[in-house]
Amino acid sequence: MVETDRYCMDILAQTAAIRSAILGVEKLILENHAEHCVETAIQSGDPDEQRAKFGELIGLLQKASR
């Protein structure tokens, strides 16, 4: 778009749409991790595995909120 000399507001609208799409993908990944990986760790009964998966989830949430 920049190369074709598009209007600045059009470019900004497109970058905003891209950011929104990426946030949507991040949300799906977080949900999947919680529903599958964390749930499996909880069901395993292994406290070390539970702490590890919960720590991963917290890390992902922190990264996603930046």
N, C-alpha and C positions, 0 to 999 in steps of 0.2 A: 504494500500500500504506500509506503514511503517512497519507493522507487517510482511509482506512477504518479507522484505528486498529489495524493488524495488530500482532502480537507482534514485538518488536524482533529477536529471533533469526531469525524468518522473513524479515524485511527484510534482515538481514545475510547470510543464506544466499543470497538472490536477488542482492544486489550482488556477492557472491563469484562466483556463476555468471556474471554479466555480465563481470566482470574476466577470468575464465577464457576466455570466448568471444572477447573482444577480443584476448587474447594468442594464441589460436589463429589468428585472422585475420591478426595481425601476422606470425606464423610463416609462413603461406602466402604473404604478400606478399614477405617476405624470400627465401623459396625461389624464388618466381617471378622476382624480380629477379636472383638469382644464376644461375638456369638459363637465363634468356633474355637479359637486358640485359648482364650481365657476360660471359657466354659469347660473345655477339655481338661485344662489344668486343675480347675476346681473339682471336677469329677474324679480326677486321678487320686485325690487325697494326699498328694505329695506336697508338703509345705514349701519345699525349695522351688518346685515347679510353679506353684501358685504365686510365690513372691516374684519369680522371674517374669512370668507372663503379666502380672499386675504392673510390675516395673516397666515393662515394654509399653503397656497401654498408657501409663502416665507419661512416659517419654513421647509417645506419639501425640498425645493430647497437647503437651507443651509445645511441640514443634508445630502442630497445626494451628495453635492459637497465636503464633508470632505474626 
